[in-house]
C-alpha cells in the first residue's frame, strides 16, 4: 500500500518539481508488474528548448520534459483507441438506422 500524499504534492511530482524516490519507483514498478528499469526516469530529464511561441509571436526559453513510456502502456492505449474507434463506427451506424426509421415513421403519418 502506498502512503497517502496530498494532491498538491502529487501534482508537484507529476510536473517534475519534486523528485520520485527510489522507494516510490520500486513500489510503482511492483504495482505495474514491470522491471523498475522500464519505468524509472533518468535523474535528469531530457530538456528540449522551444525558441518560438506561435501563440504570442514572442521568442523565449520554454522547456519541455520528455520521458520514456513503457511499451506495454503504449500498446494498451493503442488497443483501447482501436476499440473506441470500432464502437464509434457501430454507434454511427446505429444512429443512421434510427434516423432512417424515424424518417420512415414520420412519412407514414
PyMOL CGO cylinders between C-alpha atoms (Angstrom):
from pymol import cmd
from pymol.cgo import CYLINDER

trace = [
    CYLINDER, 0.00, 0.00, 0.00, 1.34, 3.40, -0.95, 0.3, 1, 1, 1, 1, 1, 1,
    CYLINDER, 1.34, 3.40, -0.95, 1.35, 6.11, 1.70, 0.3, 1, 1, 1, 1, 1, 1,
    CYLINDER, 1.35, 6.11, 1.70, -1.09, 8.97, 1.23, 0.3, 1, 1, 1, 1, 1, 1,
    CYLINDER, -1.09, 8.97, 1.23, 0.27, 12.20, -0.19, 0.3, 1, 1, 1, 1, 1, 1,
    CYLINDER, 0.27, 12.20, -0.19, -1.51, 15.48, -0.71, 0.3, 1, 1, 1, 1, 1, 1,
    CYLINDER, -1.51, 15.48, -0.71, -2.90, 16.34, -4.12, 0.3, 1, 1, 1, 1, 1, 1,
    CYLINDER, -2.90, 16.34, -4.12, -0.57, 19.34, -4.28, 0.3, 1, 1, 1, 1, 1, 1,
    CYLINDER, -0.57, 19.34, -4.28, 2.48, 17.19, -3.57, 0.3, 1, 1, 1, 1, 1, 1,
    CYLINDER, 2.48, 17.19, -3.57, 1.35, 14.65, -6.17, 0.3, 1, 1, 1, 1, 1, 1,
    CYLINDER, 1.35, 14.65, -6.17, 0.91, 17.41, -8.76, 0.3, 1, 1, 1, 1, 1, 1,
    CYLINDER, 0.91, 17.41, -8.76, 4.41, 18.70, -7.99, 0.3, 1, 1, 1, 1, 1, 1,
    CYLINDER, 4.41, 18.70, -7.99, 5.74, 15.18, -8.62, 0.3, 1, 1, 1, 1, 1, 1,
    CYLINDER, 5.74, 15.18, -8.62, 3.85, 14.99, -11.94, 0.3, 1, 1, 1, 1, 1, 1,
    CYLINDER, 3.85, 14.99, -11.94, 5.28, 18.34, -13.02, 0.3, 1, 1, 1, 1, 1, 1,
    CYLINDER, 5.28, 18.34, -13.02, 8.79, 17.26, -12.08, 0.3, 1, 1, 1, 1, 1, 1,
    CYLINDER, 8.79, 17.26, -12.08, 9.10, 19.91, -9.39, 0.3, 1, 1, 1, 1, 1, 1,
    CYLINDER, 9.10, 19.91, -9.39, 9.61, 17.18, -6.77, 0.3, 1, 1, 1, 1, 1, 1,
    CYLINDER, 9.61, 17.18, -6.77, 11.56, 14.02, -7.49, 0.3, 1, 1, 1, 1, 1, 1,
    CYLINDER, 11.56, 14.02, -7.49, 10.26, 10.49, -7.14, 0.3, 1, 1, 1, 1, 1, 1,
    CYLINDER, 10.26, 10.49, -7.14, 12.28, 8.48, -4.64, 0.3, 1, 1, 1, 1, 1, 1,
    CYLINDER, 12.28, 8.48, -4.64, 13.84, 5.11, -5.44, 0.3, 1, 1, 1, 1, 1, 1,
    CYLINDER, 13.84, 5.11, -5.44, 11.44, 3.51, -2.96, 0.3, 1, 1, 1, 1, 1, 1,
    CYLINDER, 11.44, 3.51, -2.96, 8.46, 5.06, -4.81, 0.3, 1, 1, 1, 1, 1, 1,
    CYLINDER, 8.46, 5.06, -4.81, 9.84, 3.81, -8.16, 0.3, 1, 1, 1, 1, 1, 1,
    CYLINDER, 9.84, 3.81, -8.16, 10.12, 0.33, -6.68, 0.3, 1, 1, 1, 1, 1, 1,
    CYLINDER, 10.12, 0.33, -6.68, 6.51, 0.43, -5.45, 0.3, 1, 1, 1, 1, 1, 1,
    CYLINDER, 6.51, 0.43, -5.45, 5.22, 1.72, -8.78, 0.3, 1, 1, 1, 1, 1, 1,
    CYLINDER, 5.22, 1.72, -8.78, 7.13, -0.98, -10.69, 0.3, 1, 1, 1, 1, 1, 1,
    CYLINDER, 7.13, -0.98, -10.69, 5.75, -3.64, -8.37, 0.3, 1, 1, 1, 1, 1, 1,
    CYLINDER, 5.75, -3.64, -8.37, 2.17, -2.37, -8.85, 0.3, 1, 1, 1, 1, 1, 1,
    CYLINDER, 2.17, -2.37, -8.85, 2.60, -2.34, -12.63, 0.3, 1, 1, 1, 1, 1, 1,
    CYLINDER, 2.60, -2.34, -12.63, 4.38, -5.71, -12.52, 0.3, 1, 1, 1, 1, 1, 1,
    CYLINDER, 4.38, -5.71, -12.52, 7.32, -4.45, -14.56, 0.3, 1, 1, 1, 1, 1, 1,
    CYLINDER, 7.32, -4.45, -14.56, 11.05, -4.09, -14.01, 0.3, 1, 1, 1, 1, 1, 1,
    CYLINDER, 11.05, -4.09, -14.01, 11.94, -0.77, -12.44, 0.3, 1, 1, 1, 1, 1, 1,
    CYLINDER, 11.94, -0.77, -12.44, 14.30, -0.02, -15.36, 0.3, 1, 1, 1, 1, 1, 1,
    CYLINDER, 14.30, -0.02, -15.36, 11.31, 0.06, -17.72, 0.3, 1, 1, 1, 1, 1, 1,
    CYLINDER, 11.31, 0.06, -17.72, 9.67, 2.98, -15.95, 0.3, 1, 1, 1, 1, 1, 1,
    CYLINDER, 9.67, 2.98, -15.95, 12.27, 4.82, -13.90, 0.3, 1, 1, 1, 1, 1, 1,
    CYLINDER, 12.27, 4.82, -13.90, 13.21, 8.19, -15.32, 0.3, 1, 1, 1, 1, 1, 1,
    CYLINDER, 13.21, 8.19, -15.32, 16.77, 9.36, -15.63, 0.3, 1, 1, 1, 1, 1, 1,
    CYLINDER, 16.77, 9.36, -15.63, 17.83, 11.63, -12.82, 0.3, 1, 1, 1, 1, 1, 1,
    CYLINDER, 17.83, 11.63, -12.82, 17.88, 14.48, -15.32, 0.3, 1, 1, 1, 1, 1, 1,
    CYLINDER, 17.88, 14.48, -15.32, 15.04, 14.55, -17.87, 0.3, 1, 1, 1, 1, 1, 1,
    CYLINDER, 15.04, 14.55, -17.87, 15.78, 15.44, -21.46, 0.3, 1, 1, 1, 1, 1, 1,
    CYLINDER, 15.78, 15.44, -21.46, 15.01, 19.10, -21.98, 0.3, 1, 1, 1, 1, 1, 1,
    CYLINDER, 15.01, 19.10, -21.98, 14.09, 20.45, -25.39, 0.3, 1, 1, 1, 1, 1, 1,
    CYLINDER, 14.09, 20.45, -25.39, 14.11, 24.17, -25.93, 0.3, 1, 1, 1, 1, 1, 1,
    CYLINDER, 14.11, 24.17, -25.93, 11.38, 25.72, -28.00, 0.3, 1, 1, 1, 1, 1, 1,
    CYLINDER, 11.38, 25.72, -28.00, 12.57, 29.04, -29.32, 0.3, 1, 1, 1, 1, 1, 1,
    CYLINDER, 12.57, 29.04, -29.32, 9.33, 30.35, -30.75, 0.3, 1, 1, 1, 1, 1, 1,
    CYLINDER, 9.33, 30.35, -30.75, 5.91, 30.65, -29.18, 0.3, 1, 1, 1, 1, 1, 1,
    CYLINDER, 5.91, 30.65, -29.18, 3.41, 30.74, -32.06, 0.3, 1, 1, 1, 1, 1, 1,
    CYLINDER, 3.41, 30.74, -32.06, 0.55, 31.94, -29.88, 0.3, 1, 1, 1, 1, 1, 1,
    CYLINDER, 0.55, 31.94, -29.88, 2.22, 35.19, -28.90, 0.3, 1, 1, 1, 1, 1, 1,
    CYLINDER, 2.22, 35.19, -28.90, 4.92, 35.58, -31.53, 0.3, 1, 1, 1, 1, 1, 1,
    CYLINDER, 4.92, 35.58, -31.53, 7.50, 36.02, -28.78, 0.3, 1, 1, 1, 1, 1, 1,
    CYLINDER, 7.50, 36.02, -28.78, 10.83, 34.29, -28.59, 0.3, 1, 1, 1, 1, 1, 1,
    CYLINDER, 10.83, 34.29, -28.59, 11.51, 32.57, -25.31, 0.3, 1, 1, 1, 1, 1, 1,
    CYLINDER, 11.51, 32.57, -25.31, 13.07, 29.69, -23.49, 0.3, 1, 1, 1, 1, 1, 1,
    CYLINDER, 13.07, 29.69, -23.49, 10.22, 27.26, -22.93, 0.3, 1, 1, 1, 1, 1, 1,
    CYLINDER, 10.22, 27.26, -22.93, 11.37, 23.89, -21.65, 0.3, 1, 1, 1, 1, 1, 1,
    CYLINDER, 11.37, 23.89, -21.65, 9.55, 20.61, -22.23, 0.3, 1, 1, 1, 1, 1, 1,
    CYLINDER, 9.55, 20.61, -22.23, 10.42, 17.41, -20.41, 0.3, 1, 1, 1, 1, 1, 1,
    CYLINDER, 10.42, 17.41, -20.41, 10.18, 14.11, -22.25, 0.3, 1, 1, 1, 1, 1, 1,
    CYLINDER, 10.18, 14.11, -22.25, 10.03, 10.75, -20.50, 0.3, 1, 1, 1, 1, 1, 1,
    CYLINDER, 10.03, 10.75, -20.50, 10.08, 7.15, -21.65, 0.3, 1, 1, 1, 1, 1, 1,
    CYLINDER, 10.08, 7.15, -21.65, 6.71, 5.41, -21.50, 0.3, 1, 1, 1, 1, 1, 1,
    CYLINDER, 6.71, 5.41, -21.50, 6.79, 1.62, -21.15, 0.3, 1, 1, 1, 1, 1, 1,
    CYLINDER, 6.79, 1.62, -21.15, 5.90, -0.10, -24.42, 0.3, 1, 1, 1, 1, 1, 1,
    CYLINDER, 5.90, -0.10, -24.42, 3.14, -2.20, -22.81, 0.3, 1, 1, 1, 1, 1, 1,
    CYLINDER, 3.14, -2.20, -22.81, 1.33, 1.01, -21.78, 0.3, 1, 1, 1, 1, 1, 1,
    CYLINDER, 1.33, 1.01, -21.78, 1.53, 2.35, -25.32, 0.3, 1, 1, 1, 1, 1, 1,
    CYLINDER, 1.53, 2.35, -25.32, 0.20, -0.92, -26.74, 0.3, 1, 1, 1, 1, 1, 1,
    CYLINDER, 0.20, -0.92, -26.74, -2.66, -0.93, -24.23, 0.3, 1, 1, 1, 1, 1, 1,
    CYLINDER, -2.66, -0.93, -24.23, -3.58, 2.62, -25.23, 0.3, 1, 1, 1, 1, 1, 1,
    CYLINDER, -3.58, 2.62, -25.23, -3.42, 1.74, -28.94, 0.3, 1, 1, 1, 1, 1, 1,
    CYLINDER, -3.42, 1.74, -28.94, -5.73, -1.24, -28.33, 0.3, 1, 1, 1, 1, 1, 1,
    CYLINDER, -5.73, -1.24, -28.33, -8.13, 0.97, -26.39, 0.3, 1, 1, 1, 1, 1, 1,
    CYLINDER, -8.13, 0.97, -26.39, -8.14, 3.58, -29.17, 0.3, 1, 1, 1, 1, 1, 1,
    CYLINDER, -8.14, 3.58, -29.17, -8.92, 0.85, -31.73, 0.3, 1, 1, 1, 1, 1, 1,
    CYLINDER, -8.92, 0.85, -31.73, -11.76, -0.40, -29.53, 0.3, 1, 1, 1, 1, 1, 1,
    CYLINDER, -11.76, -0.40, -29.53, -13.18, 3.12, -29.22, 0.3, 1, 1, 1, 1, 1, 1,
    CYLINDER, -13.18, 3.12, -29.22, -12.97, 3.69, -32.98, 0.3, 1, 1, 1, 1, 1, 1,
    CYLINDER, -12.97, 3.69, -32.98, -14.88, 0.45, -33.62, 0.3, 1, 1, 1, 1, 1, 1,
    CYLINDER, -14.88, 0.45, -33.62, -17.51, 1.39, -31.06, 0.3, 1, 1, 1, 1, 1, 1,
    CYLINDER, -17.51, 1.39, -31.06, -17.80, 4.84, -32.61, 0.3, 1, 1, 1, 1, 1, 1,
    CYLINDER, -17.80, 4.84, -32.61, -18.44, 3.31, -36.04, 0.3, 1, 1, 1, 1, 1, 1,
    CYLINDER, -18.44, 3.31, -36.04, -21.11, 0.98, -34.61, 0.3, 1, 1, 1, 1, 1, 1,
    CYLINDER, -21.11, 0.98, -34.61, -22.81, 3.92, -32.92, 0.3, 1, 1, 1, 1, 1, 1,
    CYLINDER, -22.81, 3.92, -32.92, -22.71, 5.97, -36.14, 0.3, 1, 1, 1, 1, 1, 1,
    CYLINDER, -22.71, 5.97, -36.14, -24.41, 3.12, -38.00, 0.3, 1, 1, 1, 1, 1, 1,
    CYLINDER, -24.41, 3.12, -38.00, -26.98, 2.69, -35.24, 0.3, 1, 1, 1, 1, 1, 1,
    CYLINDER, -26.98, 2.69, -35.24, -27.65, 6.44, -35.28, 0.3, 1, 1, 1, 1, 1, 1,
    CYLINDER, -27.65, 6.44, -35.28, -28.10, 6.40, -39.05, 0.3, 1, 1, 1, 1, 1, 1,
    CYLINDER, -28.10, 6.40, -39.05, -30.51, 3.45, -38.81, 0.3, 1, 1, 1, 1, 1, 1,
    CYLINDER, -30.51, 3.45, -38.81, -32.54, 5.26, -36.15, 0.3, 1, 1, 1, 1, 1, 1,
    CYLINDER, -32.54, 5.26, -36.15, -32.68, 8.40, -38.29, 0.3, 1, 1, 1, 1, 1, 1,
    CYLINDER, -32.68, 8.40, -38.29, -33.92, 6.38, -41.24, 0.3, 1, 1, 1, 1, 1, 1,
    CYLINDER, -33.92, 6.38, -41.24, -36.51, 4.63, -39.07, 0.3, 1, 1, 1, 1, 1, 1,
    CYLINDER, -36.51, 4.63, -39.07, -37.62, 7.98, -37.67, 0.3, 1, 1, 1, 1, 1, 1,
    CYLINDER, -37.62, 7.98, -37.67, -37.99, 9.44, -41.18, 0.3, 1, 1, 1, 1, 1, 1,
    CYLINDER, -37.99, 9.44, -41.18, -39.98, 6.40, -42.26, 0.3, 1, 1, 1, 1, 1, 1,
    CYLINDER, -39.98, 6.40, -42.26, -42.33, 6.75, -39.29, 0.3, 1, 1, 1, 1, 1, 1,
    CYLINDER, -42.33, 6.75, -39.29, -42.77, 10.45, -39.99, 0.3, 1, 1, 1, 1, 1, 1,
    CYLINDER, -42.77, 10.45, -39.99, -43.62, 9.78, -43.63, 0.3, 1, 1, 1, 1, 1, 1,
    CYLINDER, -43.62, 9.78, -43.63, -46.29, 7.22, -42.61, 0.3, 1, 1, 1, 1, 1, 1,
    CYLINDER, -46.29, 7.22, -42.61, -48.22, 9.77, -40.56, 0.3, 1, 1, 1, 1, 1, 1,
]
cmd.load_cgo(trace, "trace")
